[in-house]
Amino acid sequence: DAKTTQPPSMDCAEGRAANLPCNHSTISGNEYVYWYRQIHSQGPQYIIHGLKNNETNEMASLIITEDRKSSTLILPHATLRDTAVYYCIVRVPYSSASKIIFGSGTRLSIRP
Amino acid sequence: AAGVIQSPRHLIKEKRETATLKCYPIPRHDTVYWYQQGPGQDPQFLISFYEKMQSDKGSIPDRFSAQQFSDYHSELNMSSLELGDSALYFCASSSSWTDTQYFGPGTRLTVL
């Protein structure tokens, strides 16, 4: 069963911030939110993850609501190379069943 | 930085043949995961190994087997290949410290 809900597609103008939402209303206390992306037929690429605090790295920012039922991935200055399918995943790290269950993801298109 | 290596990158087989896919994890990573991605589908978890022991199992057909060796590389063996086995096969690795999975470039298997 899908643990996350994402819009199937979005588009964004190059140079603007891309904000990708994700709902995970049934998230449990020990589950983290992870974001991966897959550029056409390449291996999924790790972007960022967090538990309850907002996180930022060189690729993106992750904003998690206080109740942890939803989050937003922010690509601050989208480029054409950011065109990909973005997956929001909840999982428990450091567990014997820490596999990634991919949902349908959001297909992000960056327009020039 | 070193990444996950998969070989071969492309493989063409006939029905009922066997295939062996190899995965070399990032140095010092002790966990390996295998995923299958059919055409137009999202990646699906097959099996994982931690310290050479199977740690989790997904929807892996009985015709498939896998193992992790003492140098931590892993092999996915596929027998009695069927047309439906045509897919991208991704390997990911992680370490006990971070548990973030990093994916390889994949092996594209085509069964004719």
Backbone of each chain as ProteinMPNN parsed JSONL, in Angstrom:
{"seq_chain_A": "DAKTTQPPSMDCAEGRAANLPCNHSTISGNEYVYWYRQIHSQGPQYIIHGLKNNETNEMASLIITEDRKSSTLILPHATLRDTAVYYCIVRVPYSSASKIIFGSGTRLSIRP", "coords_chain_A": {"N_chain_A": [[0.836, -1.19, 0.0], [0.436, 2.257, -0.799], [2.285, 4.682, 0.924], [2.65, 7.291, 0.632], [1.462, 10.255, -1.052], [1.594, 11.872, -4.082], [1.49, 14.568, -6.477], [0.885, 13.654, -9.881], [2.25, 14.988, -11.935], [4.198, 17.941, -12.599], [5.181, 21.26, -13.549], [7.8, 23.636, -14.086], [9.369, 26.795, -14.414], [12.581, 27.344, -15.788], [15.193, 28.316, -13.631], [13.527, 29.211, -11.66], [12.121, 28.458, -8.388], [11.373, 25.125, -7.632], [8.716, 23.517, -6.176], [7.875, 20.678, -4.646], [5.212, 18.816, -3.528], [4.266, 16.477, -0.908], [2.189, 14.102, 0.557], [1.946, 12.364, 3.562], [0.182, 11.111, 5.504], [-0.14, 8.99, 7.254], [2.212, 8.521, 8.512], [4.55, 7.086, 10.745], [6.034, 7.409, 14.027], [8.748, 6.698, 13.943], [9.492, 6.791, 11.35], [11.259, 8.116, 8.616], [11.33, 10.783, 6.202], [12.215, 10.497, 2.904], [13.684, 11.659, -0.107], [14.056, 10.862, -3.467], [15.25, 10.979, -6.844], [14.7, 10.182, -10.3], [16.267, 10.359, -13.182], [15.587, 9.966, -16.578], [15.64, 6.561, -17.03], [17.995, 6.259, -15.629], [19.844, 5.296, -12.646], [18.054, 5.636, -9.569], [18.494, 8.642, -7.725], [19.698, 9.756, -4.687], [18.388, 12.442, -2.79], [17.694, 13.955, -0.381], [16.906, 13.705, 3.133], [14.797, 13.543, 6.086], [13.626, 13.766, 9.504], [11.958, 15.301, 11.359], [12.736, 17.912, 11.507], [13.457, 20.748, 9.432], [15.491, 20.363, 6.561], [18.497, 20.991, 4.745], [20.563, 20.738, 1.913], [23.216, 20.657, -0.547], [21.768, 20.188, -2.792], [18.981, 20.493, -2.382], [16.125, 21.639, -0.402], [14.269, 20.461, 2.39], [11.124, 20.623, 3.663], [9.274, 19.888, 6.422], [6.091, 19.476, 7.748], [4.785, 20.494, 10.969], [3.139, 18.563, 12.139], [4.008, 16.415, 10.785], [2.671, 15.24, 8.679], [2.854, 15.943, 6.083], [5.112, 17.055, 3.488], [7.496, 19.156, 1.764], [9.542, 19.285, -1.012], [12.096, 21.366, -2.051], [13.573, 22.698, -4.839], [15.848, 25.06, -5.301], [16.724, 26.666, -7.501], [15.718, 25.8, -10.331], [16.954, 23.811, -13.016], [17.285, 22.694, -16.44], [18.353, 20.192, -16.22], [17.184, 19.171, -13.993], [14.886, 17.937, -14.673], [12.929, 15.186, -14.136], [11.664, 12.165, -12.524], [10.354, 12.464, -9.368], [10.542, 10.996, -6.248], [8.861, 10.595, -3.249], [9.402, 9.167, -0.188], [8.672, 7.173, 2.631], [10.333, 5.68, 5.292], [11.795, 3.382, 7.618], [14.894, 3.783, 8.801], [17.88, 1.859, 9.403], [16.76, -0.594, 10.021], [15.682, -4.021, 9.805], [14.078, -4.206, 7.642], [14.46, -2.159, 5.728], [14.006, -1.53, 3.082], [13.357, 0.34, 0.054], [10.251, 1.487, -0.873], [8.901, 2.346, -3.719], [6.614, 4.766, -4.826], [4.316, 6.227, -7.131], [5.397, 8.706, -7.765], [6.335, 12.111, -8.768], [6.331, 13.569, -11.86], [8.5, 15.849, -12.901], [8.768, 18.596, -14.969], [10.955, 20.834, -16.427], [10.757, 23.892, -17.886], [12.215, 25.871, -20.493]], "CA_chain_A": [[0.0, 0.0, 0.0], [1.207, 3.479, -0.895], [2.323, 5.451, 2.152], [2.764, 8.705, 0.256], [0.674, 10.725, -2.178], [2.239, 12.972, -4.78], [0.851, 14.868, -7.77], [1.559, 12.882, -10.938], [3.142, 15.797, -12.761], [4.318, 19.37, -12.343], [6.201, 21.889, -14.363], [8.408, 24.799, -13.461], [10.243, 27.535, -15.326], [13.998, 27.297, -15.473], [15.652, 29.411, -12.788], [12.599, 29.419, -10.548], [12.111, 27.4, -7.386], [10.404, 24.05, -7.836], [8.216, 23.053, -4.883], [7.19, 19.407, -4.856], [4.548, 18.414, -2.284], [4.062, 15.055, -0.624], [1.375, 13.804, 1.728], [2.229, 11.086, 4.242], [-0.639, 11.318, 6.692], [-0.078, 7.843, 8.174], [3.604, 8.32, 8.909], [4.714, 6.739, 12.149], [7.037, 8.229, 14.703], [10.131, 6.335, 13.641], [9.709, 6.838, 9.904], [11.852, 9.302, 8.035], [10.923, 11.144, 4.853], [13.325, 10.508, 1.958], [13.403, 12.035, -1.492], [14.935, 10.403, -4.531], [14.773, 11.303, -8.169], [15.199, 9.309, -11.349], [16.366, 10.933, -14.516], [15.186, 8.911, -17.502], [16.322, 5.266, -17.102], [19.206, 6.195, -14.812], [19.589, 4.835, -11.296], [17.524, 6.663, -8.665], [19.513, 9.459, -7.074], [19.323, 10.282, -3.379], [18.415, 13.902, -2.703], [17.687, 14.486, 0.973], [15.954, 13.051, 4.011], [14.628, 14.192, 7.377], [12.673, 13.173, 10.445], [10.947, 16.296, 11.699], [13.27, 19.248, 11.294], [13.749, 21.098, 8.053], [16.846, 20.006, 6.184], [19.004, 21.606, 3.513], [21.894, 20.349, 1.449], [23.617, 21.357, -1.761], [20.82, 19.93, -3.872], [17.593, 20.871, -2.135], [15.655, 21.809, 0.968], [13.117, 19.646, 2.747], [10.302, 21.249, 4.695], [8.321, 18.927, 6.982], [5.14, 20.17, 8.622], [4.956, 20.174, 12.388], [2.476, 17.287, 12.438], [4.731, 15.439, 9.958], [1.786, 14.567, 7.745], [3.189, 16.323, 4.716], [6.414, 17.692, 3.33], [7.738, 19.79, 0.473], [10.923, 19.339, -1.491], [12.319, 22.614, -2.772], [14.775, 22.879, -5.64], [15.811, 26.515, -5.266], [16.9, 27.286, -8.828], [15.59, 24.638, -11.209], [17.57, 23.818, -14.338], [16.753, 21.659, -17.328], [18.851, 18.899, -15.753], [16.349, 18.709, -12.888], [13.747, 17.202, -15.213], [13.052, 13.819, -13.619], [10.586, 11.715, -11.651], [10.749, 12.66, -7.978], [9.853, 10.075, -5.363], [8.813, 10.859, -1.813], [9.375, 7.831, 0.422], [8.828, 7.104, 4.08], [10.918, 4.394, 5.673], [12.498, 3.321, 8.893], [16.277, 3.389, 8.557], [18.534, 1.001, 10.381], [15.903, -1.711, 10.401], [15.878, -5.182, 8.928], [13.192, -4.072, 6.468], [14.595, -0.762, 5.313], [13.932, -1.391, 1.638], [12.624, 1.49, -0.451], [9.031, 1.194, -1.61], [8.652, 3.477, -4.604], [5.262, 5.009, -5.297], [4.254, 6.687, -8.518], [6.251, 9.865, -7.933], [5.924, 13.302, -9.52], [7.159, 13.842, -13.042], [8.77, 17.281, -12.953], [9.302, 19.1, -16.239], [11.476, 22.185, -16.342], [10.628, 24.52, -19.195], [13.217, 26.934, -20.672]], "C_chain_A": [[0.874, 1.245, 0.0], [1.148, 4.217, 0.434], [2.381, 6.929, 1.854], [1.88, 8.996, -0.944], [1.351, 11.944, -2.778], [1.453, 13.302, -6.051], [1.6, 14.146, -8.882], [2.525, 13.709, -11.774], [3.106, 17.257, -12.328], [5.277, 19.954, -13.363], [6.642, 23.179, -13.692], [9.289, 25.486, -14.49], [11.683, 27.442, -14.845], [14.398, 28.536, -14.665], [14.742, 29.713, -11.619], [12.72, 28.267, -9.558], [11.022, 26.388, -7.732], [10.014, 23.511, -6.459], [7.377, 21.801, -5.105], [6.557, 18.941, -3.546], [4.428, 16.902, -2.156], [3.218, 14.925, 0.636], [1.734, 12.429, 2.276], [1.51, 11.099, 5.573], [-0.559, 10.177, 7.694], [1.34, 7.562, 8.656], [3.694, 8.013, 10.395], [5.932, 7.462, 12.73], [8.474, 7.927, 14.351], [10.426, 6.319, 12.138], [10.264, 8.19, 9.472], [11.233, 9.559, 6.663], [12.182, 11.25, 3.989], [12.819, 10.991, 0.597], [14.5, 11.495, -2.392], [14.397, 10.948, -5.849], [15.394, 10.347, -9.183], [15.111, 10.049, -12.673], [16.277, 9.769, -15.493], [16.135, 7.708, -17.553], [17.656, 5.213, -16.362], [18.85, 5.642, -13.438], [19.007, 5.947, -10.44], [18.648, 7.339, -7.896], [18.972, 9.985, -5.756], [19.411, 11.795, -3.384], [18.598, 14.36, -1.265], [16.753, 13.646, 1.825], [15.883, 13.797, 5.342], [13.592, 13.482, 8.224], [11.579, 14.171, 10.804], [11.439, 17.727, 11.523], [13.49, 19.502, 9.81], [15.222, 20.818, 7.776], [17.222, 20.697, 4.878], [20.357, 21.008, 3.183], [22.167, 21.054, 0.128], [22.626, 21.163, -2.901], [19.455, 20.561, -3.623], [17.353, 21.183, -0.666], [14.423, 20.95, 1.168], [12.399, 20.323, 3.903], [9.264, 20.233, 5.144], [7.395, 19.674, 7.923], [5.275, 19.682, 10.057], [4.291, 18.858, 12.77], [3.046, 16.127, 11.633], [3.844, 14.736, 8.939], [2.036, 14.972, 6.305], [4.56, 16.996, 4.694], [6.501, 18.3, 1.932], [9.225, 19.753, 0.169], [11.075, 20.597, -2.324], [13.649, 22.55, -3.513], [14.879, 24.381, -5.882], [15.93, 27.204, -6.622], [16.901, 26.163, -9.87], [16.302, 24.857, -12.546], [16.972, 22.689, -15.162], [17.191, 20.269, -16.86], [18.077, 18.36, -14.559], [15.085, 17.998, -13.37], [13.903, 15.719, -14.871], [11.742, 13.43, -12.928], [11.1, 11.789, -10.219], [9.882, 11.774, -7.079], [9.989, 10.534, -3.909], [8.576, 9.513, -1.129], [9.446, 7.972, 1.926], [9.369, 5.718, 4.429], [11.6, 4.522, 7.022], [13.925, 2.907, 8.604], [16.782, 2.474, 9.671], [17.622, -0.121, 10.884], [16.127, -2.847, 9.424], [15.024, -5.098, 7.672], [13.258, -2.648, 5.94], [14.64, -0.593, 3.801], [13.163, -0.129, 1.271], [11.415, 0.984, -1.215], [8.7, 2.446, -2.423], [7.169, 3.561, -4.944], [5.327, 5.502, -6.727], [5.107, 7.916, -8.781], [5.596, 11.015, -8.689], [6.875, 13.496, -10.68], [7.306, 15.353, -13.171], [9.395, 17.639, -14.292], [9.749, 20.531, -16.023], [11.437, 22.787, -17.749], [11.606, 25.694, -19.309], [12.62, 28.323, -20.471]], "O_chain_A": [[1.898, 1.309, 0.681], [0.07, 4.364, 1.011], [2.179, 7.746, 2.753], [1.584, 8.111, -1.748], [1.643, 12.918, -2.084], [0.822, 12.422, -6.636], [2.825, 14.036, -8.831], [3.519, 13.179, -12.271], [2.119, 17.737, -11.768], [6.08, 19.24, -13.964], [5.943, 23.733, -12.843], [9.888, 24.827, -15.34], [11.958, 27.459, -13.645], [13.992, 29.655, -14.979], [15.145, 30.402, -10.681], [13.336, 27.241, -9.846], [9.899, 26.755, -8.079], [10.871, 23.102, -5.676], [6.294, 21.867, -5.687], [7.262, 18.697, -2.567], [4.48, 16.16, -3.137], [3.499, 15.558, 1.654], [1.812, 11.453, 1.53], [2.135, 11.097, 6.634], [-0.876, 10.369, 8.868], [1.624, 6.473, 9.153], [2.991, 8.616, 11.205], [6.74, 8.042, 12.005], [9.334, 8.802, 14.447], [11.495, 5.878, 11.717], [9.803, 9.248, 9.902], [10.68, 8.65, 6.043], [13.1, 12.005, 4.309], [11.673, 10.751, 0.218], [15.692, 11.646, -2.125], [13.231, 11.328, -5.948], [16.463, 9.781, -8.956], [14.031, 10.319, -13.196], [16.84, 8.703, -15.246], [17.261, 7.804, -18.041], [18.375, 4.218, -16.461], [17.671, 5.531, -13.104], [19.426, 7.098, -10.568], [19.615, 6.703, -7.476], [17.902, 10.592, -5.718], [20.366, 12.373, -3.903], [19.552, 15.075, -0.958], [15.893, 12.946, 1.291], [16.775, 14.572, 5.685], [12.785, 12.699, 7.723], [10.399, 13.907, 10.573], [10.634, 18.65, 11.402], [13.686, 18.568, 9.033], [16.082, 21.009, 8.636], [16.374, 20.95, 4.023], [21.191, 20.797, 4.064], [21.423, 21.953, -0.265], [22.656, 21.911, -3.878], [18.841, 21.101, -4.543], [18.228, 21.021, 0.184], [13.636, 20.736, 0.245], [12.972, 20.565, 4.965], [8.461, 19.767, 4.336], [7.849, 20.417, 8.792], [5.808, 18.604, 10.319], [4.8, 18.12, 13.614], [2.611, 14.986, 11.787], [4.25, 13.714, 8.385], [1.462, 14.376, 5.394], [5.086, 17.437, 5.716], [5.698, 18.002, 1.048], [10.055, 20.14, 0.992], [10.262, 20.86, -3.21], [14.706, 22.372, -2.909], [14.057, 24.929, -6.615], [15.288, 28.229, -6.851], [17.955, 25.645, -10.238], [16.254, 25.944, -13.124], [16.248, 21.839, -14.645], [16.484, 19.286, -17.078], [18.286, 17.217, -14.152], [14.3, 17.511, -12.556], [14.879, 15.079, -15.263], [10.838, 14.25, -12.768], [12.155, 11.241, -9.9], [8.653, 11.806, -7.148], [11.084, 10.816, -3.423], [7.633, 8.802, -1.476], [10.199, 8.798, 2.442], [8.898, 4.709, 3.905], [11.927, 5.613, 7.488], [14.153, 1.769, 8.194], [16.17, 2.353, 10.732], [17.714, -0.537, 12.039], [16.693, -2.656, 8.347], [15.24, -5.86, 6.729], [12.228, -2.008, 5.731], [15.232, 0.359, 3.291], [12.409, 0.406, 2.083], [11.545, 0.144, -2.106], [8.275, 3.465, -1.879], [6.545, 2.562, -5.303], [6.285, 5.223, -7.447], [5.506, 8.147, -9.922], [4.471, 10.908, -9.176], [8.09, 13.576, -10.494], [6.35, 16.051, -13.51], [10.408, 17.069, -14.698], [8.997, 21.348, -15.492], [12.024, 22.241, -18.684], [11.809, 26.428, -18.343], [13.328, 29.323, -20.585]]}, "seq_chain_B": "AAGVIQSPRHLIKEKRETATLKCYPIPRHDTVYWYQQGPGQDPQFLISFYEKMQSDKGSIPDRFSAQQFSDYHSELNMSSLELGDSALYFCASSSSWTDTQYFGPGTRLTVL", "coords_chain_B": {"N_chain_B": [[33.714, 10.816, -6.056], [33.58, 7.33, -5.224], [31.228, 5.197, -6.809], [28.341, 2.986, -6.954], [28.904, 0.071, -8.784], [27.766, -1.62, -11.612], [27.547, -4.563, -13.521], [26.876, -6.652, -16.377], [26.276, -3.608, -18.297], [24.397, -3.754, -20.254], [22.433, -6.452, -21.444], [21.578, -9.139, -23.424], [19.423, -11.79, -23.829], [18.128, -15.049, -24.651], [14.855, -16.561, -24.395], [14.403, -18.805, -21.693], [17.071, -19.013, -21.159], [19.916, -18.384, -18.943], [20.992, -15.76, -16.707], [23.428, -13.646, -15.233], [23.815, -11.057, -13.061], [25.92, -8.519, -11.837], [27.009, -6.715, -8.942], [28.822, -4.163, -7.482], [29.386, -2.762, -4.512], [29.565, 0.551, -3.007], [32.714, 1.343, -1.603], [33.264, 0.113, 1.668], [30.595, -0.093, 2.227], [28.086, -2.207, 3.535], [25.689, -3.343, 2.943], [23.484, -4.514, 0.485], [21.079, -3.944, -2.037], [18.633, -5.126, -4.329], [16.733, -4.093, -7.125], [14.004, -4.138, -9.407], [12.949, -2.744, -12.452], [10.382, -2.546, -14.544], [9.308, -1.781, -17.93], [8.04, 1.476, -18.114], [7.308, 1.388, -15.472], [7.588, 1.759, -11.848], [10.513, 1.39, -9.78], [10.869, -1.828, -8.236], [11.327, -3.551, -5.241], [13.493, -6.324, -4.826], [15.327, -8.045, -3.326], [17.54, -8.131, -0.466], [20.759, -7.857, 1.137], [22.687, -8.098, 4.077], [25.796, -7.89, 5.452], [26.483, -10.281, 4.152], [24.349, -11.933, 4.598], [20.994, -12.778, 3.833], [18.676, -10.208, 4.173], [16.174, -9.176, 3.674], [13.277, -9.778, 1.685], [11.569, -9.399, -1.341], [9.207, -9.275, -3.971], [10.438, -11.458, -5.45], [10.971, -13.709, -8.038], [10.92, -17.325, -7.857], [12.692, -18.351, -9.627], [14.814, -16.723, -9.573], [17.848, -16.038, -7.878], [20.098, -14.868, -5.354], [23.157, -13.64, -3.967], [25.5, -12.454, -1.525], [28.89, -11.778, -1.439], [32.112, -12.434, 0.2], [33.64, -10.181, -0.227], [31.766, -8.283, -0.33], [30.53, -7.772, -2.743], [27.724, -8.421, -4.894], [25.663, -10.858, -6.516], [23.096, -11.42, -8.848], [21.289, -14.048, -9.862], [19.583, -15.362, -12.565], [17.334, -17.595, -13.838], [15.851, -19.682, -16.417], [14.768, -17.694, -18.138], [12.198, -15.35, -18.893], [10.071, -13.55, -21.187], [8.922, -11.456, -19.811], [10.803, -10.787, -17.957], [12.371, -8.886, -18.935], [13.823, -5.883, -18.261], [14.99, -3.052, -16.323], [17.557, -3.494, -14.025], [18.419, -2.586, -10.896], [20.993, -2.044, -8.564], [21.593, -1.186, -5.219], [23.515, 0.299, -2.607], [24.337, 0.522, 0.891], [25.554, 1.811, 4.03], [26.106, 0.714, 7.415], [26.264, 2.904, 8.995], [24.996, 5.184, 7.882], [22.802, 4.341, 6.424], [21.633, 5.276, 4.1], [20.569, 4.693, 0.866], [22.411, 4.216, -2.075], [22.27, 4.238, -5.509], [23.208, 2.157, -8.291], [24.048, 2.412, -11.851], [22.493, 0.629, -13.201], [21.457, -2.406, -14.905], [20.458, -3.209, -18.059], [18.321, -5.588, -19.044], [17.393, -7.556, -21.7], [15.125, -9.829, -22.904], [14.709, -12.087, -25.419]], "CA_chain_B": [[33.558, 9.741, -5.084], [33.258, 6.055, -5.825], [29.819, 4.884, -6.82], [27.992, 1.584, -7.142], [29.216, -0.4, -10.131], [26.992, -2.771, -12.045], [27.94, -5.13, -14.806], [27.118, -5.731, -17.492], [25.29, -2.528, -18.381], [23.359, -4.244, -21.153], [22.502, -7.899, -21.596], [20.509, -9.684, -24.254], [19.335, -13.239, -23.658], [16.971, -15.724, -25.225], [13.97, -17.222, -23.418], [14.859, -20.042, -21.046], [18.5, -18.925, -20.818], [20.223, -17.855, -17.627], [21.741, -14.509, -16.698], [24.02, -13.263, -13.951], [24.076, -9.635, -12.925], [26.847, -8.271, -10.745], [26.924, -5.416, -8.283], [29.961, -3.852, -6.611], [28.908, -1.623, -3.703], [30.506, 1.602, -2.634], [33.633, 0.829, -0.577], [32.863, 0.131, 3.08], [29.169, -0.356, 2.372], [27.923, -3.607, 3.89], [24.338, -3.771, 2.597], [23.178, -4.419, -0.942], [19.679, -4.12, -2.392], [18.336, -5.295, -5.747], [15.435, -3.608, -7.556], [13.641, -4.388, -10.798], [12.063, -1.718, -13.002], [9.853, -2.88, -15.849], [9.025, -0.629, -18.806], [6.969, 2.354, -17.663], [6.941, 1.123, -14.072], [8.488, 2.247, -10.818], [11.372, 0.307, -9.278], [10.291, -2.727, -7.24], [12.348, -4.229, -4.443], [13.589, -7.774, -4.998], [16.005, -8.748, -2.237], [18.648, -7.384, 0.103], [21.73, -8.593, 1.94], [23.492, -7.344, 5.038], [26.901, -8.723, 5.935], [26.451, -11.558, 3.448], [23.147, -12.692, 4.94], [19.774, -12.184, 3.296], [18.046, -9.419, 5.216], [14.78, -8.92, 3.343], [12.913, -10.37, 0.408], [10.357, -8.837, -1.914], [8.525, -10.106, -4.965], [11.451, -12.06, -6.309], [10.539, -15.04, -8.505], [11.733, -18.462, -7.406], [13.724, -18.58, -10.647], [15.928, -15.815, -9.286], [18.54, -16.185, -6.606], [21.138, -13.858, -5.201], [24.005, -13.787, -2.793], [26.52, -11.442, -1.299], [30.154, -12.47, -1.215], [32.935, -11.939, 1.313], [34.124, -8.823, -0.54], [30.529, -7.512, -0.315], [29.832, -7.657, -4.002], [26.557, -9.285, -4.944], [25.27, -11.343, -7.836], [21.702, -11.823, -9.029], [21.231, -15.104, -10.853], [18.24, -15.462, -13.112], [17.267, -18.77, -14.701], [14.611, -19.87, -17.188], [14.321, -16.328, -18.409], [10.942, -15.146, -19.598], [9.995, -12.235, -21.825], [8.553, -10.479, -18.782], [11.957, -10.424, -17.13], [13.028, -7.737, -19.567], [13.673, -4.763, -17.325], [16.2, -2.495, -15.738], [17.832, -4.043, -12.701], [19.281, -1.675, -10.148], [21.578, -2.418, -7.298], [21.889, -0.064, -4.347], [24.262, -0.096, -1.422], [24.303, 1.444, 2.024], [26.407, 1.416, 5.145], [25.41, 0.632, 8.699], [26.314, 4.193, 9.676], [24.059, 6.194, 7.394], [21.627, 3.649, 5.91], [21.093, 5.902, 2.894], [20.865, 3.828, -0.268], [22.927, 4.836, -3.286], [21.977, 3.327, -6.599], [24.077, 2.042, -9.44], [23.464, 2.854, -13.119], [21.543, -0.362, -13.686], [21.697, -3.333, -16.015], [19.258, -3.371, -18.892], [18.199, -6.962, -19.525], [16.396, -7.782, -22.746], [14.911, -11.245, -23.171], [14.07, -12.214, -26.744]], "C_chain_B": [[33.152, 8.45, -5.789], [31.759, 5.814, -5.737], [29.602, 3.397, -6.928], [28.266, 1.214, -8.603], [28.364, -1.624, -10.443], [27.516, -3.258, -13.395], [27.134, -6.38, -15.111], [26.09, -4.599, -17.491], [24.121, -2.927, -19.279], [23.564, -5.739, -21.344], [21.3, -8.346, -22.406], [20.562, -11.196, -24.15], [18.112, -13.768, -24.391], [16.123, -16.295, -24.09], [14.605, -18.529, -22.954], [16.367, -20.047, -20.765], [18.666, -18.421, -19.384], [21.027, -16.569, -17.761], [22.277, -14.259, -15.302], [24.37, -11.788, -13.992], [24.95, -9.412, -11.702], [26.746, -6.848, -10.23], [28.113, -5.265, -7.342], [29.599, -2.608, -5.808], [29.994, -0.576, -3.505], [31.43, 1.052, -1.552], [33.149, 1.105, 0.835], [31.351, 0.078, 3.291], [28.958, -1.848, 2.571], [26.552, -4.17, 3.511], [24.089, -3.53, 1.118], [21.698, -4.713, -1.162], [19.578, -4.311, -3.909], [16.903, -4.842, -6.023], [15.25, -3.919, -9.039], [12.686, -3.291, -11.273], [11.641, -2.11, -14.41], [9.548, -1.631, -16.648], [7.842, 0.18, -18.298], [6.545, 2.164, -16.218], [7.937, 1.777, -13.122], [9.36, 1.092, -10.328], [10.677, -0.5, -8.177], [11.41, -3.48, -6.547], [12.314, -5.739, -4.672], [14.136, -8.458, -3.739], [17.146, -7.875, -1.718], [19.516, -8.293, 0.965], [22.473, -7.632, 2.856], [24.556, -8.285, 5.575], [26.783, -10.157, 5.425], [25.263, -12.441, 3.788], [21.935, -11.99, 4.317], [19.03, -11.467, 4.418], [16.571, -9.157, 4.941], [14.521, -9.476, 1.947], [11.596, -9.764, -0.056], [9.746, -9.808, -2.901], [9.524, -10.691, -5.956], [10.991, -13.443, -6.731], [11.474, -16.125, -7.986], [12.851, -18.78, -8.393], [14.957, -17.701, -10.421], [16.559, -16.195, -7.944], [19.642, -15.144, -6.537], [21.975, -14.196, -3.985], [24.968, -12.624, -2.71], [27.791, -12.16, -0.86], [30.985, -11.787, -0.132], [33.491, -10.54, 1.039], [32.956, -7.846, -0.692], [29.889, -7.31, -1.682], [28.687, -8.665, -4.036], [26.28, -9.696, -6.383], [23.809, -11.78, -7.796], [21.68, -12.823, -10.168], [19.779, -15.327, -11.272], [18.216, -16.639, -14.085], [15.912, -18.837, -15.399], [13.981, -18.532, -17.536], [13.051, -16.304, -19.24], [10.935, -13.739, -20.209], [9.725, -11.131, -20.798], [9.681, -10.097, -17.85], [12.734, -9.262, -17.732], [12.761, -6.499, -18.722], [15.035, -4.156, -17.054], [16.356, -3.094, -14.347], [18.853, -3.138, -12.023], [19.773, -2.335, -8.876], [21.811, -1.132, -6.515], [22.7, -0.573, -3.169], [24.141, 0.966, -0.336], [25.253, 0.942, 3.097], [25.589, 1.382, 6.422], [25.344, 1.993, 9.378], [25.227, 5.145, 9.209], [22.735, 5.596, 6.917], [20.936, 4.379, 4.761], [21.519, 5.057, 1.714], [21.318, 4.662, -1.468], [22.847, 3.813, -4.403], [23.069, 3.326, -7.668], [23.353, 2.453, -10.71], [22.486, 1.854, -13.721], [22.088, -1.255, -14.785], [20.391, -3.468, -16.783], [19.27, -4.773, -19.48], [17.074, -7.031, -20.546], [16.321, -9.266, -23.023], [14.117, -11.362, -24.471], [13.378, -13.556, -26.906]], "O_chain_B": [[32.471, 8.474, -6.815], [31.106, 6.165, -4.754], [30.559, 2.625, -6.989], [27.908, 1.947, -9.525], [28.259, -2.546, -9.633], [27.872, -2.473, -14.273], [26.746, -7.099, -14.19], [25.122, -4.655, -16.734], [22.992, -2.482, -19.076], [24.69, -6.233, -21.398], [20.16, -7.983, -22.116], [21.609, -11.81, -24.355], [17.185, -13.022, -24.707], [16.605, -16.487, -22.974], [15.248, -19.245, -23.721], [16.878, -21.005, -20.185], [17.695, -18.08, -18.709], [21.658, -16.317, -18.787], [21.646, -14.621, -14.309], [25.127, -11.336, -14.85], [24.749, -10.037, -10.661], [26.441, -5.913, -10.97], [28.375, -6.134, -6.51], [29.515, -1.515, -6.367], [31.169, -0.797, -3.798], [30.959, 0.35, -0.657], [32.683, 2.201, 1.145], [30.882, 0.195, 4.423], [29.564, -2.665, 1.877], [26.286, -5.351, 3.736], [24.436, -2.481, 0.574], [21.136, -5.619, -0.546], [20.348, -3.726, -4.671], [15.981, -5.155, -5.269], [16.208, -3.957, -9.812], [11.73, -2.951, -10.576], [12.428, -2.024, -15.352], [9.531, -0.531, -16.095], [6.762, -0.367, -18.074], [5.534, 2.719, -15.787], [8.982, 2.279, -13.536], [8.971, -0.069, -10.455], [9.997, 0.052, -7.311], [12.329, -3.984, -7.193], [11.246, -6.351, -4.708], [13.489, -9.333, -3.164], [17.652, -7.003, -2.424], [19.079, -9.337, 1.449], [22.834, -6.52, 2.472], [24.242, -9.356, 6.095], [26.962, -11.116, 6.175], [25.178, -13.575, 3.318], [21.868, -10.762, 4.282], [18.783, -12.041, 5.479], [15.798, -8.938, 5.874], [15.439, -9.622, 1.14], [10.644, -9.632, 0.713], [9.767, -11.02, -2.69], [9.445, -10.437, -7.158], [10.654, -14.269, -5.882], [12.65, -15.883, -7.715], [13.844, -19.41, -8.028], [16.01, -17.927, -11.018], [15.875, -16.616, -7.011], [20.062, -14.606, -7.561], [21.553, -14.937, -3.097], [25.214, -11.914, -3.685], [27.752, -13.046, -0.007], [30.628, -10.727, 0.381], [33.782, -9.796, 1.976], [33.145, -6.713, -1.133], [28.807, -6.729, -1.77], [28.69, -9.645, -3.291], [26.613, -8.986, -7.331], [23.354, -12.417, -6.847], [22.011, -12.489, -11.305], [18.881, -15.46, -10.44], [18.989, -16.675, -15.043], [14.963, -18.147, -15.027], [12.808, -18.286, -17.257], [12.854, -17.11, -20.15], [11.695, -12.863, -19.797], [10.241, -10.019, -20.911], [9.536, -9.182, -17.04], [13.646, -8.722, -17.105], [11.611, -6.12, -18.499], [16.072, -4.662, -17.484], [15.391, -3.184, -13.588], [19.974, -2.951, -12.496], [19.052, -3.082, -8.213], [22.184, -0.108, -7.088], [22.585, -1.735, -2.78], [23.879, 2.137, -0.608], [25.697, -0.207, 3.069], [24.504, 1.959, 6.492], [24.486, 2.227, 10.23], [24.605, 5.834, 10.018], [21.688, 6.238, 6.988], [19.765, 4.119, 4.483], [22.699, 4.736, 1.57], [20.699, 5.665, -1.824], [23.295, 2.675, -4.261], [23.744, 4.326, -7.913], [22.175, 2.807, -10.665], [21.739, 2.186, -14.641], [23.037, -0.913, -15.49], [19.351, -3.801, -16.214], [20.118, -5.106, -20.308], [15.947, -6.613, -20.279], [17.329, -9.896, -23.341], [13.019, -10.822, -24.607], [12.793, -13.826, -27.954]]}, "name": "protein", "num_of_chains": 2, "seq": "DAKTTQPPSMDCAEGRAANLPCNHSTISGNEYVYWYRQIHSQGPQYIIHGLKNNETNEMASLIITEDRKSSTLILPHATLRDTAVYYCIVRVPYSSASKIIFGSGTRLSIRPAAGVIQSPRHLIKEKRETATLKCYPIPRHDTVYWYQQGPGQDPQFLISFYEKMQSDKGSIPDRFSAQQFSDYHSELNMSSLELGDSALYFCASSSSWTDTQYFGPGTRLTVL"}
